């Protein structure tokens, strides 16, 4: 099967966004997945041809990152975090329960083509452990029961919403967003939640502040150490997230 003219056009459109067209390879591969349901040899060839690189180079990227799939993915990709914190908080139990419930193993898809189950590594959402992701949207503070309910709702076509984001779309639709074609759902749902902002609250309570950087127009002082730089970046991000929560503009996307 070859890609349609429309898909070729969109792949070209992505490449043209970048001063170096090959910088567009990652979103181009997401577009291939949105159309083909996985990374196909035709998709690899198309990207290589449009970027003037070899199929081996494209393949090397597609096989390196775990978000690119060589086997067809179901309508909903369900990733259960089984990394250390989530595992001890119940992630392992959730994964086992879903495996039994769905009758599939890791990285397998149910017979009806609806759900692909995969255990995933830390999603940087440890403050809401154990977390599960459906098509890359967060489902926080899961239990085996709430996770199974979500799966059943997805299979029966009920609307499911992320606990920190918009309603869940299909995997192919989500892949199209990752390719840089927005679905206008980015402002749906909450963004940063209280658990992510606890540190900021404590800092404010105790009057801790980070030295201002030149970019922020403050004292002009820049970080002297790596630790200081990390602290400045964290505070700036947390403050921006607080502002988004306060004015309701926040989103995970
Ligand atoms: S360990 Fe699961 S999100 Fe970090």
py3Dmol code that shows the C-alpha trace and the ligand (Angstrom):
import py3Dmol

protein = """\
ATOM      1  CA  UNK A   1       0.000   0.000   0.000  1.00  0.00           C
ATOM      2  CA  UNK A   2       1.376   3.399  -0.892  1.00  0.00           C
ATOM      3  CA  UNK A   3       0.676   6.608   0.953  1.00  0.00           C
ATOM      4  CA  UNK A   4      -1.914   8.943  -0.533  1.00  0.00           C
ATOM      5  CA  UNK A   5      -1.016  12.190  -2.274  1.00  0.00           C
ATOM      6  CA  UNK A   6      -2.615  14.044   0.627  1.00  0.00           C
ATOM      7  CA  UNK A   7      -0.345  12.309   3.131  1.00  0.00           C
ATOM      8  CA  UNK A   8       2.732  13.066   1.018  1.00  0.00           C
ATOM      9  CA  UNK A   9       1.629  16.697   0.961  1.00  0.00           C
ATOM     10  CA  UNK A  10       1.292  16.785   4.747  1.00  0.00           C
ATOM     11  CA  UNK A  11       4.673  15.112   5.206  1.00  0.00           C
ATOM     12  CA  UNK A  12       6.185  17.814   3.010  1.00  0.00           C
ATOM     13  CA  UNK A  13       4.340  20.453   5.004  1.00  0.00           C
ATOM     14  CA  UNK A  14       5.901  19.159   8.237  1.00  0.00           C
ATOM     15  CA  UNK A  15       9.424  19.077   6.764  1.00  0.00           C
ATOM     16  CA  UNK A  16       8.984  22.654   5.531  1.00  0.00           C
ATOM     17  CA  UNK A  17       8.404  23.886   9.097  1.00  0.00           C
ATOM     18  CA  UNK A  18      12.079  23.449   9.930  1.00  0.00           C
ATOM     19  CA  UNK A  19      15.243  25.227   8.711  1.00  0.00           C
ATOM     20  CA  UNK A  20      16.726  21.728   8.396  1.00  0.00           C
ATOM     21  CA  UNK A  21      13.977  19.554   6.900  1.00  0.00           C
ATOM     22  CA  UNK A  22      15.259  16.388   8.593  1.00  0.00           C
ATOM     23  CA  UNK A  23      14.391  17.995  11.933  1.00  0.00           C
ATOM     24  CA  UNK A  24      10.822  17.170  10.973  1.00  0.00           C
ATOM     25  CA  UNK A  25      11.394  13.437  11.026  1.00  0.00           C
ATOM     26  CA  UNK A  26       9.824  12.797  14.453  1.00  0.00           C
ATOM     27  CA  UNK A  27       6.492  14.507  13.704  1.00  0.00           C
ATOM     28  CA  UNK A  28       6.552  12.990  10.203  1.00  0.00           C
ATOM     29  CA  UNK A  29       6.728   9.533  11.753  1.00  0.00           C
ATOM     30  CA  UNK A  30       3.791  10.422  13.990  1.00  0.00           C
ATOM     31  CA  UNK A  31       1.841  11.395  10.876  1.00  0.00           C
ATOM     32  CA  UNK A  32       2.692   8.032   9.297  1.00  0.00           C
ATOM     33  CA  UNK A  33       1.308   6.328  12.404  1.00  0.00           C
ATOM     34  CA  UNK A  34      -1.854   8.414  12.276  1.00  0.00           C
ATOM     35  CA  UNK A  35      -2.503   7.207   8.739  1.00  0.00           C
ATOM     36  CA  UNK A  36      -1.099   3.685   8.751  1.00  0.00           C
ATOM     37  CA  UNK A  37      -1.660   2.732  12.390  1.00  0.00           C
ATOM     38  CA  UNK A  38       2.040   1.944  12.735  1.00  0.00           C
ATOM     39  CA  UNK A  39       5.384   2.679  11.103  1.00  0.00           C
ATOM     40  CA  UNK A  40       5.221   0.866   7.779  1.00  0.00           C
ATOM     41  CA  UNK A  41       8.004   0.281   5.234  1.00  0.00           C
ATOM     42  CA  UNK A  42       6.097   2.614   2.884  1.00  0.00           C
ATOM     43  CA  UNK A  43       6.084   5.313   5.557  1.00  0.00           C
ATOM     44  CA  UNK A  44       9.810   4.906   6.115  1.00  0.00           C
ATOM     45  CA  UNK A  45      10.491   5.130   2.379  1.00  0.00           C
ATOM     46  CA  UNK A  46       8.336   8.220   2.012  1.00  0.00           C
ATOM     47  CA  UNK A  47      10.095  10.044   4.868  1.00  0.00           C
ATOM     48  CA  UNK A  48      13.501   9.075   3.501  1.00  0.00           C
ATOM     49  CA  UNK A  49      12.650  10.232   0.004  1.00  0.00           C
ATOM     50  CA  UNK A  50      11.207  13.560   1.140  1.00  0.00           C
ATOM     51  CA  UNK A  51      14.131  14.308   3.459  1.00  0.00           C
ATOM     52  CA  UNK A  52      16.877  13.064   1.160  1.00  0.00           C
ATOM     53  CA  UNK A  53      18.200  10.584   3.702  1.00  0.00           C
ATOM     54  CA  UNK A  54      18.396   6.803   3.661  1.00  0.00           C
ATOM     55  CA  UNK A  55      15.655   4.425   4.728  1.00  0.00           C
ATOM     56  CA  UNK A  56      18.164   2.975   7.201  1.00  0.00           C
ATOM     57  CA  UNK A  57      18.517   6.383   8.861  1.00  0.00           C
ATOM     58  CA  UNK A  58      14.742   6.737   9.184  1.00  0.00           C
ATOM     59  CA  UNK A  59      14.442   3.190  10.415  1.00  0.00           C
ATOM     60  CA  UNK A  60      17.144   3.822  13.007  1.00  0.00           C
ATOM     61  CA  UNK A  61      15.045   6.628  14.495  1.00  0.00           C
ATOM     62  CA  UNK A  62      11.768   4.710  14.279  1.00  0.00           C
ATOM     63  CA  UNK A  63      13.197   1.721  16.105  1.00  0.00           C
ATOM     64  CA  UNK A  64      14.951   3.797  18.777  1.00  0.00           C
ATOM     65  CA  UNK A  65      11.941   5.581  20.286  1.00  0.00           C
ATOM     66  CA  UNK A  66       9.267   3.496  21.948  1.00  0.00           C
ATOM     67  CA  UNK A  67       6.438   5.794  20.825  1.00  0.00           C
ATOM     68  CA  UNK A  68       6.923   4.463  17.298  1.00  0.00           C
ATOM     69  CA  UNK A  69       5.216   1.141  16.770  1.00  0.00           C
ATOM     70  CA  UNK A  70       6.127  -1.555  14.286  1.00  0.00           C
ATOM     71  CA  UNK A  71       2.948  -3.522  14.946  1.00  0.00           C
ATOM     72  CA  UNK A  72      -0.593  -2.172  14.526  1.00  0.00           C
ATOM     73  CA  UNK A  73      -1.920  -0.389  17.599  1.00  0.00           C
ATOM     74  CA  UNK A  74      -5.552  -0.630  18.697  1.00  0.00           C
ATOM     75  CA  UNK A  75      -7.948   2.296  18.898  1.00  0.00           C
ATOM     76  CA  UNK A  76      -6.629   2.996  22.383  1.00  0.00           C
ATOM     77  CA  UNK A  77      -3.065   2.558  23.523  1.00  0.00           C
ATOM     78  CA  UNK A  78      -3.091   1.956  27.263  1.00  0.00           C
ATOM     79  CA  UNK A  79       0.256   2.442  28.955  1.00  0.00           C
ATOM     80  CA  UNK A  80       0.523   1.432  32.587  1.00  0.00           C
ATOM     81  CA  UNK A  81       3.519   2.869  34.398  1.00  0.00           C
ATOM     82  CA  UNK A  82       5.381   0.097  36.183  1.00  0.00           C
ATOM     83  CA  UNK A  83       8.450   2.122  37.024  1.00  0.00           C
ATOM     84  CA  UNK A  84       9.583   2.140  40.640  1.00  0.00           C
ATOM     85  CA  UNK A  85       7.228   4.597  42.325  1.00  0.00           C
ATOM     86  CA  UNK A  86       4.134   3.665  40.342  1.00  0.00           C
ATOM     87  CA  UNK A  87       4.968  -0.033  40.750  1.00  0.00           C
ATOM     88  CA  UNK A  88       5.050   0.133  44.538  1.00  0.00           C
ATOM     89  CA  UNK A  89       1.973   2.370  44.618  1.00  0.00           C
ATOM     90  CA  UNK A  90      -0.029  -0.217  42.670  1.00  0.00           C
ATOM     91  CA  UNK A  91       1.129  -0.017  39.036  1.00  0.00           C
ATOM     92  CA  UNK A  92       2.191  -3.655  38.953  1.00  0.00           C
ATOM     93  CA  UNK A  93      -1.195  -4.744  40.321  1.00  0.00           C
ATOM     94  CA  UNK A  94      -3.016  -2.579  37.741  1.00  0.00           C
ATOM     95  CA  UNK A  95      -0.979  -4.028  34.895  1.00  0.00           C
ATOM     96  CA  UNK A  96      -1.618  -7.618  36.041  1.00  0.00           C
ATOM     97  CA  UNK A  97      -5.341  -6.979  36.453  1.00  0.00           C
ATOM     98  CA  UNK A  98      -5.642  -5.426  32.983  1.00  0.00           C
ATOM     99  CA  UNK A  99      -3.681  -8.283  31.429  1.00  0.00           C
ATOM    100  CA  UNK A 100      -6.130 -10.776  32.932  1.00  0.00           C
ATOM    101  CA  UNK A 101      -9.166  -8.652  32.153  1.00  0.00           C
ATOM    102  CA  UNK A 102      -8.203  -8.120  28.510  1.00  0.00           C
ATOM    103  CA  UNK A 103      -6.609 -11.528  27.900  1.00  0.00           C
ATOM    104  CA  UNK A 104      -3.493  -9.989  26.354  1.00  0.00           C
ATOM    105  CA  UNK A 105       0.164  -9.716  27.292  1.00  0.00           C
ATOM    106  CA  UNK A 106       2.510  -6.791  27.152  1.00  0.00           C
ATOM    107  CA  UNK A 107       2.458  -4.936  23.824  1.00  0.00           C
ATOM    108  CA  UNK A 108      -0.471  -6.967  22.563  1.00  0.00           C
ATOM    109  CA  UNK A 109      -3.832  -5.886  21.184  1.00  0.00           C
ATOM    110  CA  UNK A 110      -7.252  -7.278  22.033  1.00  0.00           C
ATOM    111  CA  UNK A 111      -8.997  -9.324  19.342  1.00  0.00           C
ATOM    112  CA  UNK A 112     -11.568  -6.588  18.740  1.00  0.00           C
ATOM    113  CA  UNK A 113      -8.707  -4.210  17.876  1.00  0.00           C
ATOM    114  CA  UNK A 114      -9.743  -1.747  20.577  1.00  0.00           C
ATOM    115  CA  UNK A 115      -7.019  -1.864  23.222  1.00  0.00           C
ATOM    116  CA  UNK A 116      -3.253  -2.240  23.067  1.00  0.00           C
ATOM    117  CA  UNK A 117      -1.725  -2.789  26.496  1.00  0.00           C
ATOM    118  CA  UNK A 118       1.840  -1.872  27.270  1.00  0.00           C
ATOM    119  CA  UNK A 119       3.787  -1.305  30.416  1.00  0.00           C
ATOM    120  CA  UNK A 120       5.627   1.983  30.190  1.00  0.00           C
ATOM    121  CA  UNK A 121       8.455   3.663  32.024  1.00  0.00           C
ATOM    122  CA  UNK A 122       8.191   6.762  34.212  1.00  0.00           C
ATOM    123  CA  UNK A 123       5.841   9.327  32.697  1.00  0.00           C
ATOM    124  CA  UNK A 124       7.188  12.149  34.869  1.00  0.00           C
ATOM    125  CA  UNK A 125       3.884  12.085  36.697  1.00  0.00           C
ATOM    126  CA  UNK A 126       5.099  10.380  39.871  1.00  0.00           C
ATOM    127  CA  UNK A 127       3.190  12.866  42.031  1.00  0.00           C
ATOM    128  CA  UNK A 128       0.018  11.145  40.823  1.00  0.00           C
ATOM    129  CA  UNK A 129       1.263   7.566  41.061  1.00  0.00           C
ATOM    130  CA  UNK A 130       0.152   5.127  39.996  1.00  0.00           C
ATOM    131  CA  UNK A 131      -0.558   6.592  36.583  1.00  0.00           C
ATOM    132  CA  UNK A 132      -1.844   5.120  33.383  1.00  0.00           C
ATOM    133  CA  UNK A 133      -1.844   6.796  29.984  1.00  0.00           C
ATOM    134  CA  UNK A 134      -4.470   6.394  27.313  1.00  0.00           C
ATOM    135  CA  UNK A 135      -3.190   7.614  23.961  1.00  0.00           C
ATOM    136  CA  UNK A 136      -0.655   9.697  25.893  1.00  0.00           C
ATOM    137  CA  UNK A 137      -3.250  11.403  28.116  1.00  0.00           C
ATOM    138  CA  UNK A 138      -2.830  11.066  31.883  1.00  0.00           C
ATOM    139  CA  UNK A 139      -5.077   8.989  34.089  1.00  0.00           C
ATOM    140  CA  UNK A 140      -3.910   9.790  37.615  1.00  0.00           C
ATOM    141  CA  UNK A 141      -4.111   7.957  40.930  1.00  0.00           C
ATOM    142  CA  UNK A 142      -5.380   4.762  39.369  1.00  0.00           C
ATOM    143  CA  UNK A 143      -6.531   1.604  41.130  1.00  0.00           C
ATOM    144  CA  UNK A 144      -7.133  -1.747  39.421  1.00  0.00           C
ATOM    145  CA  UNK A 145     -10.867  -1.017  39.599  1.00  0.00           C
ATOM    146  CA  UNK A 146     -10.770   2.503  38.134  1.00  0.00           C
ATOM    147  CA  UNK A 147      -8.363   1.348  35.419  1.00  0.00           C
ATOM    148  CA  UNK A 148     -10.688  -1.511  34.443  1.00  0.00           C
ATOM    149  CA  UNK A 149     -13.664   0.858  34.374  1.00  0.00           C
ATOM    150  CA  UNK A 150     -11.822   3.162  31.966  1.00  0.00           C
ATOM    151  CA  UNK A 151     -10.933   0.235  29.730  1.00  0.00           C
ATOM    152  CA  UNK A 152     -14.525  -1.002  29.693  1.00  0.00           C
ATOM    153  CA  UNK A 153     -15.826   2.486  28.900  1.00  0.00           C
ATOM    154  CA  UNK A 154     -13.378   2.815  26.015  1.00  0.00           C
ATOM    155  CA  UNK A 155     -14.392  -0.560  24.613  1.00  0.00           C
ATOM    156  CA  UNK A 156     -18.074   0.264  24.753  1.00  0.00           C
ATOM    157  CA  UNK A 157     -17.611   3.690  23.177  1.00  0.00           C
ATOM    158  CA  UNK A 158     -18.356   5.822  26.244  1.00  0.00           C
ATOM    159  CA  UNK A 159     -16.634   9.173  26.474  1.00  0.00           C
ATOM    160  CA  UNK A 160     -13.522   9.059  28.655  1.00  0.00           C
ATOM    161  CA  UNK A 161     -11.723  12.129  29.943  1.00  0.00           C
ATOM    162  CA  UNK A 162      -8.169  12.471  31.116  1.00  0.00           C
ATOM    163  CA  UNK A 163      -7.830  13.483  34.751  1.00  0.00           C
ATOM    164  CA  UNK A 164      -5.538  16.314  33.615  1.00  0.00           C
ATOM    165  CA  UNK A 165      -6.468  16.954  30.040  1.00  0.00           C
ATOM    166  CA  UNK A 166      -9.154  16.679  27.399  1.00  0.00           C
ATOM    167  CA  UNK A 167     -11.488  13.880  26.351  1.00  0.00           C
ATOM    168  CA  UNK A 168      -9.659  10.882  24.953  1.00  0.00           C
ATOM    169  CA  UNK A 169      -9.538  10.572  21.166  1.00  0.00           C
ATOM    170  CA  UNK A 170      -8.409   7.528  19.185  1.00  0.00           C
ATOM    171  CA  UNK A 171      -4.768   6.624  18.933  1.00  0.00           C
ATOM    172  CA  UNK A 172      -4.618   7.655  15.285  1.00  0.00           C
ATOM    173  CA  UNK A 173      -6.219  11.011  16.072  1.00  0.00           C
ATOM    174  CA  UNK A 174      -3.765  11.572  18.933  1.00  0.00           C
ATOM    175  CA  UNK A 175      -0.875  10.708  16.610  1.00  0.00           C
ATOM    176  CA  UNK A 176      -2.042  13.382  14.201  1.00  0.00           C
ATOM    177  CA  UNK A 177      -1.864  15.947  16.994  1.00  0.00           C
ATOM    178  CA  UNK A 178       1.693  14.816  17.757  1.00  0.00           C
ATOM    179  CA  UNK A 179       2.469  15.387  14.087  1.00  0.00           C
ATOM    180  CA  UNK A 180       1.561  19.033  14.659  1.00  0.00           C
ATOM    181  CA  UNK A 181      -2.013  19.156  13.395  1.00  0.00           C
ATOM    182  CA  UNK A 182      -4.016  20.410  16.413  1.00  0.00           C
ATOM    183  CA  UNK A 183      -7.455  19.023  17.197  1.00  0.00           C
ATOM    184  CA  UNK A 184      -8.419  22.126  19.197  1.00  0.00           C
ATOM    185  CA  UNK A 185      -8.893  20.106  22.374  1.00  0.00           C
ATOM    186  CA  UNK A 186      -5.753  21.494  24.004  1.00  0.00           C
ATOM    187  CA  UNK A 187      -7.674  23.829  26.302  1.00  0.00           C
ATOM    188  CA  UNK A 188     -10.114  21.194  27.504  1.00  0.00           C
ATOM    189  CA  UNK A 189      -9.779  19.973  31.053  1.00  0.00           C
ATOM    190  CA  UNK A 190      -7.504  20.974  33.913  1.00  0.00           C
ATOM    191  CA  UNK A 191      -3.734  21.318  33.717  1.00  0.00           C
ATOM    192  CA  UNK A 192      -1.348  21.324  36.671  1.00  0.00           C
ATOM    193  CA  UNK A 193      -2.978  19.898  39.782  1.00  0.00           C
ATOM    194  CA  UNK A 194      -2.357  20.496  43.488  1.00  0.00           C
ATOM    195  CA  UNK A 195       0.114  17.630  43.886  1.00  0.00           C
ATOM    196  CA  UNK A 196       2.457  19.214  41.335  1.00  0.00           C
ATOM    197  CA  UNK A 197       2.317  22.564  43.094  1.00  0.00           C
ATOM    198  CA  UNK A 198       2.995  21.488  46.681  1.00  0.00           C
ATOM    199  CA  UNK A 199       6.682  22.434  46.453  1.00  0.00           C
ATOM    200  CA  UNK A 200       5.821  25.895  45.183  1.00  0.00           C
ATOM    201  CA  UNK A 201       3.351  26.361  48.036  1.00  0.00           C
ATOM    202  CA  UNK A 202       5.967  25.414  50.626  1.00  0.00           C
ATOM    203  CA  UNK A 203       8.505  27.755  49.023  1.00  0.00           C
ATOM    204  CA  UNK A 204       6.038  30.638  49.202  1.00  0.00           C
ATOM    205  CA  UNK A 205       5.090  29.842  52.784  1.00  0.00           C
ATOM    206  CA  UNK A 206       8.727  30.007  53.810  1.00  0.00           C
ATOM    207  CA  UNK A 207       9.613  32.965  51.640  1.00  0.00           C
ATOM    208  CA  UNK A 208      12.035  31.034  49.451  1.00  0.00           C
ATOM    209  CA  UNK A 209      12.755  32.639  46.118  1.00  0.00           C
ATOM    210  CA  UNK A 210      15.014  31.770  43.262  1.00  0.00           C
ATOM    211  CA  UNK A 211      17.574  34.297  42.050  1.00  0.00           C
ATOM    212  CA  UNK A 212      16.209  36.207  39.069  1.00  0.00           C
ATOM    213  CA  UNK A 213      17.833  35.542  35.731  1.00  0.00           C
ATOM    214  CA  UNK A 214      18.750  38.094  33.081  1.00  0.00           C
ATOM    215  CA  UNK A 215      15.946  36.856  30.842  1.00  0.00           C
ATOM    216  CA  UNK A 216      13.314  37.440  33.511  1.00  0.00           C
ATOM    217  CA  UNK A 217      14.432  41.051  33.815  1.00  0.00           C
ATOM    218  CA  UNK A 218      15.333  40.664  37.475  1.00  0.00           C
ATOM    219  CA  UNK A 219      18.593  41.299  39.248  1.00  0.00           C
ATOM    220  CA  UNK A 220      20.559  40.020  36.288  1.00  0.00           C
ATOM    221  CA  UNK A 221      22.082  37.279  38.388  1.00  0.00           C
ATOM    222  CA  UNK A 222      22.506  33.967  36.641  1.00  0.00           C
ATOM    223  CA  UNK A 223      22.863  30.575  38.256  1.00  0.00           C
ATOM    224  CA  UNK A 224      26.331  29.786  39.532  1.00  0.00           C
ATOM    225  CA  UNK A 225      25.810  26.078  39.767  1.00  0.00           C
ATOM    226  CA  UNK A 226      23.899  23.413  37.922  1.00  0.00           C
ATOM    227  CA  UNK A 227      21.695  22.897  41.004  1.00  0.00           C
ATOM    228  CA  UNK A 228      20.819  26.590  41.072  1.00  0.00           C
ATOM    229  CA  UNK A 229      19.957  26.575  37.383  1.00  0.00           C
ATOM    230  CA  UNK A 230      17.645  23.597  37.897  1.00  0.00           C
ATOM    231  CA  UNK A 231      15.965  25.343  40.830  1.00  0.00           C
ATOM    232  CA  UNK A 232      15.419  28.502  38.781  1.00  0.00           C
ATOM    233  CA  UNK A 233      13.925  26.532  35.919  1.00  0.00           C
ATOM    234  CA  UNK A 234      11.633  24.588  38.276  1.00  0.00           C
ATOM    235  CA  UNK A 235      10.345  27.730  39.974  1.00  0.00           C
ATOM    236  CA  UNK A 236       9.723  29.480  36.708  1.00  0.00           C
ATOM    237  CA  UNK A 237       7.817  26.485  35.321  1.00  0.00           C
ATOM    238  CA  UNK A 238       5.781  26.014  38.494  1.00  0.00           C
ATOM    239  CA  UNK A 239       4.865  29.707  38.554  1.00  0.00           C
ATOM    240  CA  UNK A 240       3.755  29.529  34.975  1.00  0.00           C
ATOM    241  CA  UNK A 241       1.626  26.466  35.754  1.00  0.00           C
ATOM    242  CA  UNK A 242       0.099  28.207  38.768  1.00  0.00           C
ATOM    243  CA  UNK A 243      -0.808  31.133  36.575  1.00  0.00           C
ATOM    244  CA  UNK A 244      -2.432  28.760  34.076  1.00  0.00           C
ATOM    245  CA  UNK A 245      -4.481  27.142  36.852  1.00  0.00           C
ATOM    246  CA  UNK A 246      -5.445  30.552  38.238  1.00  0.00           C
ATOM    247  CA  UNK A 247      -6.575  31.968  34.926  1.00  0.00           C
ATOM    248  CA  UNK A 248      -7.901  28.702  33.526  1.00  0.00           C
ATOM    249  CA  UNK A 249      -5.683  28.679  30.456  1.00  0.00           C
ATOM    250  CA  UNK A 250      -3.670  25.599  31.332  1.00  0.00           C
ATOM    251  CA  UNK A 251      -3.486  22.367  29.408  1.00  0.00           C
ATOM    252  CA  UNK A 252      -1.173  19.377  29.111  1.00  0.00           C
ATOM    253  CA  UNK A 253      -0.933  19.756  25.397  1.00  0.00           C
TER     254      UNK A 253
END
"""
ligand_1 = """\
4
LIG
S 7.181 6.208 38.270
Fe 5.281 6.285 37.226
S 5.160 8.333 36.550
Fe 7.079 8.231 37.530
"""
view = py3Dmol.view(width=600, height=400)
view.addModel(protein, "pdb")
view.setStyle({"model": 0}, {"cartoon": {"style": "trace"}})
view.addModel(ligand_1, "xyz")
view.setStyle({"model": 1}, {"stick": {}})
view.zoomTo()
view.show()
